[in-house]
Amino acid sequence: MALPMGIPKLTLQGSASYKAKLGKDWTLTPYLEYSYRGAQQNIPGNTLYKMPAYFLMDVGLTFAPKSNKWSITAYANNIIDRRYDITRETGLNGIFGVPGTPRMVGGRMRIDL
């Protein structure tokens, strides 16, 4: 059940990571992030605008030297590929939702100069 004006009763967010040494010169850091957003209703009293609760989970793995002057990370956001709407609106032909980001896999490299 949502509170009036699109505010969910419960929102949670958290993360966990562990930096493991690989030999004496390298580190490998896996991480997990999660978020939960409770059901919400953009227009009080109108159930057409009600958006169900959803849970998202991201994971990643970072490889870096001990000096931490650079790093390489591989990640996957929304690994459970949850389908959810960020908001719902009224259009000319009815009600439409703005979808949240689907599963996304990628990588990044960081270099400190």
N, C-alpha and C positions, 0 to 999 in steps of 0.2 A: 504494500500500500504506500503510495507516495504522498508527500506533503503538498499543499497548494503551491502553485506557480513553478512547477517543474523541478522541485528540489527533492532528491531522493532522501529517504530516512537514513540510509546507511551507505557510506562510501569508505572503501578500504584500499590501502596501497602499501606494498612492502617489497623488500628485496633481500637477497642473500648472495654472498660471494665468498670465495676462498682462494687465497693466493698460494699456489704450490710452487716450491722450488724445483727446477729441473737442473740438476747438477749445481755448480756454484755460480754460474753466470746467467741463468735464464729463469723466467717465471711463467707460469700458466695460470690464468685466473678465470675459472668458470663463474657465471653469475645467472641468477634467476630473478625476474621481477614480476610482480602480479598486481592486478587492480580489480576491484569489484565495484560496480555501481548499481545501487538498488533501483527498483522500478520507479518511474517518474511519469508525471502527466503534465504536458505543457499547458493545457487548458483545463482548469479544474472543472470536474463534473462531466467532461466529455471523454468517454472511454476510447473514442477513435484516435485520440492523441496519446494514449497511454503507451509508453515504451517499456518492455520487460527488462528485468535486471539482467546484467551480463558480467562475465568474468573474463579477463584477458591475462595472458601469460607470455612473457618474453624470455628468451635465453640467449646467452652469448659466451664466447670463449676468447680471451685475450692472451696473446703471446708477446713477451717483451724481454729485453735484456735486463740484467740487474741494475744497470745505470738508468733505466727507464727513459732514455733519450728518444726512443721510438717504440711503437707498438703496432701490432696487427690484430684486428678483431673480426671475428665472424659472428653474425647474430641472426636470430629469427624472431620477428615480432608477431604477436598474435598466433603463436604456434598451434593453437587448437582451432584456428581458422573460424573464430566465432563471427557470426553475422549479426550485426547490431546497427541501430540507427542512433546518430548523435542528436538529431532533432526531428520533429515531424511538423509539417506545414500544410496549409491549404493552398491548392493550386486551382487552375481553371477547370480541370477535369477530375478533381477530387483531392484526396490527401496523399502526400508523398513524404518519404523520409529521406534524410541525408545520411547515407551509409557511412559507417566507420571504416577505418583502414582494414583491408583483408590481410591474410598472412603475407608477410614480406620477409624475404631472406636477402642478406647483403653482407657487406664487409666494409671496413674502413682502415685507413692507415694514418697514424699520428706520428709526426716528426717534430721534435723540439729543436729549434735552431739556436 
